[in-house]
Amino acid sequence: MSTGPVIHSPLTKVTDHWITHQWTACGEMEMDYYRCASRVGAARAVVDCKLEKEDYKECVTKKKQIQRYVLLQAERRKQKKPFLEPPIRDSYGRK
């Protein structure tokens, strides 16, 4: 996670978001973590801001979401349940 640019130039504002997630769905969670860390300091942020950091990391990696999907698919195969029919093609805007 970035602490900001070391050298400010005309390109700083253009390229600043390259090392953050501010333009993604995880931007607000990243800011929550940085707000918490700025209140307590870098040393205490490891302990005091642990939940915010975990939420942010989950948003970026989607590790728990993928793990849950894999477990649900394994359970479906184990129970030998059929998969649902896909929606009709024009229901999601394609022809």
C-alpha positions in Angstrom: 0.0 0.0 0.0 1.3 3.4 -1.0 2.2 6.3 1.2 2.1 8.8 -1.6 4.5 10.0 -4.3 8.1 10.9 -3.3 8.5 13.4 -6.1 5.7 15.7 -7.2 5.6 16.5 -10.9 2.8 17.4 -13.4 2.3 13.6 -13.9 1.7 13.0 -10.2 -2.1 13.6 -10.3 -2.4 11.6 -13.5 -0.5 8.6 -12.3 -1.3 8.7 -8.5 -4.2 6.2 -8.8 -2.0 3.6 -10.5 -0.8 2.3 -7.1 -4.1 2.5 -5.3 -7.6 1.1 -5.7 -9.3 4.5 -5.5 -11.0 4.1 -8.9 -12.4 0.7 -8.1 -15.1 -0.7 -5.9 -12.5 -1.2 -3.1 -11.6 2.5 -3.0 -13.9 3.3 0.0 -12.5 0.3 2.0 -9.0 1.5 1.2 -9.8 4.9 2.5 -11.4 3.4 5.7 -8.1 1.6 6.4 -6.0 4.7 5.8 -8.2 6.9 7.9 -7.9 4.4 10.8 -4.2 4.1 10.3 -3.7 7.9 10.2 -5.6 8.3 13.5 -3.5 5.7 15.5 -0.2 5.7 13.7 1.7 3.1 11.7 2.8 1.0 14.7 -0.6 0.6 16.3 -2.4 0.3 12.9 -1.3 -3.3 12.7 -3.5 -4.2 15.7 -6.1 -1.4 15.9 -7.0 -1.3 12.2 -6.9 -5.1 11.6 -10.6 -5.4 10.6 -10.4 -2.5 8.1 -7.3 -4.0 6.5 -8.9 -7.5 6.3 -12.0 -6.0 4.7 -9.9 -4.1 2.2 -7.8 -7.2 1.4 -10.9 -9.3 0.9 -12.3 -6.7 -1.5 -9.2 -6.7 -3.6 -8.4 -10.5 -3.6 -12.0 -11.9 -3.3 -10.3 -14.9 -1.6 -13.2 -15.7 0.7 -15.8 -15.2 -2.0 -14.0 -17.6 -4.4 -13.5 -20.1 -1.6 -17.2 -20.0 -0.8 -18.1 -20.5 -4.5 -15.7 -23.6 -4.7 -17.3 -25.1 -1.6 -20.8 -24.5 -2.9 -20.0 -26.2 -6.2 -18.4 -29.1 -4.4 -21.5 -29.6 -2.3 -23.7 -29.4 -5.4 -21.7 -32.1 -7.0 -21.7 -34.2 -3.8 -25.5 -34.0 -3.6 -25.8 -34.7 -7.4 -28.1 -31.7 -7.8 -28.5 -30.4 -11.4 -27.3 -27.0 -12.2 -29.9 -24.3 -13.0 -30.8 -23.6 -16.6 -29.2 -20.5 -17.9 -31.5 -17.5 -18.5 -32.9 -17.1 -22.0 -30.4 -15.2 -24.2 -32.4 -12.0 -24.7 -33.0 -11.6 -20.9 -29.5 -10.1 -20.5 -29.4 -7.9 -23.6 -27.7 -10.2 -26.1 -29.2 -11.5 -29.3 
